[in-house]
Amino acid sequence: MIDRAGRVDISFNAVGIPNAKILGVPLIELDVEQFSLPITAYTRSYFLTARLAARRMVPNKSGVIMRVTALPSRMGSRLNGGYGPAMAAMEAHTRDLSAELAPQGIRVVVCDHTACRRQA
């Protein structure tokens, strides 16, 4: 697809892991694999997608990498397993990417999913 289009101008990344074995379960009852699943899945997906998009955007010195986050990244919440730490890691990665890619004309932005929903 990229070969036909010739370039990437916008990359949008949003991930969801509906898992009854994680959501709704107190942290003290989760095993390490259940806790780590969202952290690994979200951070890996966001990293790989952004890396591929940025590699295509850098030669053009333009582009936008968009991501979706959630409130548990910035405040405590109950029964979310590793979801809050995953979103916090993704937000930190967004700041790092922004610092690295801004000088090359690439914006990296994140939108809280509730704010995005209100704007749509």
N, C-alpha and C positions, 0 to 999 in steps of 0.2 A: 504494500500500500504506500509506504513512504517513497519508494522508488518511482511510483507513478505520480505522486503529489509533488515530489521534488524537495519538500522541506517540511519542518514541523514548526508551527507558530504558537500553538497552545497545547499543553498537556494537562489533562484533568485526571486526578487520582482520588478515588474514594473506595474504601474497602469495608466489607461487613462480614462478621463472623457470628451468625446466630447459633448459639450453642447452649443448650439447656444444662449442660454439665458445668458451665462456667457462670453464666448470668443467673443471678438469684441465689448463688451459693456464698455463704460467708467466707471471707478470706482464710480464716483459721481452719476451714474444712477443705480447702483446695489443695491438691497436691501440686508439686512444682511444675509438672507438665501442663496441667490445666491453667495455672497462673501464667506460664511462659508462652502459651499458644498465641494469645493476641499480641503480645509484645513482639514475638518473632515474626508472625504473619504480617502485621501492620508495618513494622519498621522495614522489613525486607521488601515488601511490595512497594512502599513509598520510595525507598532507596533505589531499587532497580528501575522503576518507572521514571523517576527524575533523572537518573544517570543516563538512560538511553535518550530521553528527550533533550537533555542539556548537550549531549554529544552532537545531536543534530542541529541544535540552536546556535551553538558557539560559532560555527563558521559564518553564520548570517548576522551575528552580533545582535540578535533580537529574539524575543519569545517570552512566553509567560508559562510558568509551571504553577498550576493551581492545585490546592489540596483542601480536604475537608477535615475539620477537627471537631471536638465536642467538649462541653463544659467539664467533664471529669478530668481533663488535662490540667485544669487550673484550680480546682477545688475538690475537696474530699467528697466522695459519694459512696453509697453502700451497695454491696452485692454486684459489683461490676468486674470482679476478678482482676486480671491484668490489663483491663481496658484503659483505665486512667493513666497508668505508667506508659502504655503504648502511645497514647495520644500526646503525653508530655514529651516523650522521646521524639515523636514526629515533629512537634512544634520546635524543639531544639534543633533538629536536623534542618528544618525549614529556615531558621535563622542563619545557620551555618552556610547553607546553600545560597541564601540571599547575599550574604557577605562575599562569598566567592564569585558568584555569577553576575552581580550587579555591575561591576566594572566592565563586563562584556555585553552589557545591554539586555540582560535576561532578568526578568522579575520573577521572584518566587514568593507566592502569596498563600495565605491560609485563611479559610473562612469557617467560623463555627457553624455547624450544620443548622442550628436553630436560627441564626442570623441570616444564613443563606436562604432558608425557607421563607423568612419574612420578606426578603428582597425579591423573591421570584414572583 
